[in-house]
Amino acid sequence: MNELLAFFTHPFLRMALFAALSSSVAGGIVGSYVVVKRIVFISGSIAHSVLGGLGAALYISRVYNVPWLKPIHGALIAAILAAWLIGTVRLYYRQREDTVIAALWAFGMSIGVIFISLTPGATVEISNYLFGNILWASSSDLYMLLGLDLIVLAAVLLLHRRFLAICFDEKQATLQGLNVKRLYILLLTLVALTIVLMIQVVGAILIVAILSLPAAIANTYTHRLSKMMGLAVLIAGASSFLGIVISYALNWPPGATIALTATTVYLLNLLRKNS
């Protein structure tokens, strides 16, 4: 009870909860596409590639005195570039797809580590992007998350039927006259945007859990994508809320606790389905 009352007495907890719930909307919707399309591995590669952008932006900001350049800006550029590169590999080099994706994953993280090591001064803020900094979420972060939700909702409303077609049968979508390659790249771009802004909640390392697991749980209860999205949003929101409550009560890192909560719910649901 004291943990629930804390949301009324501590503004930073309320802001963290609003940020988590906002990210749950985009995460549940885009995560459903990720699970149905079976591109969780690709999403993980994009998530880890952002370290290169984080490190490069921090290095340029410090060394060349560019105060307006924030690590999140570098992460956004790196994520979109990674999505486009991985999309190109997926579309044109299918035989070596997994190997090339793993190479891009390692390349992004390696570049990030090198830039961070070369950056003068303390680089503690990078850990916030790696492991999440939801307790430090500001009103600008919340506006950014709400903006993402609007972008995702608008894209889904306009292109849901087309995304649905390429998720289940690319060949049939091609026969229907759809530009499958362009739609696939656009879908990966939405995944990249979602990943970058969800970094605020659980961090780049754990983001795949909160992106894919709520949708995977929802998929066990319905095979209709629209219902799956709604259920995934609810599961992600509930996992985020429960994770924040547990982290406050036990003094655990909130990002890791949210990811652990989502993972626990997934495993319990899996055991229930198989029992």
Buried (B, 14 or more C-beta within 10 A) or exposed (E): EEBEEBBEEEEEBBBBBBBBBBBBBBBBBBBBBBBBBEBBBBBBBBBBBBBBBBBBBBBBBBEEEEEEBBBBBBBBBBBBBBBBBBBBBBBEEEEEBEEBBEEBBEBBBEBBBBBBEEBEEEBEEBEBBBBBBBBBBEEEBBEBBBEBBEBBEEBBEEBBEBBBBBBEEBEEBBEEEBEBBEBBBBBBBBBBBBBBBBBBBBBBBBBBBBBBBBBBBBBBEBEEBEEBBBBBBBBBBBBBBBBBBBBBEEEBBBBBBBBBBBBBBBEEBEEEEEE
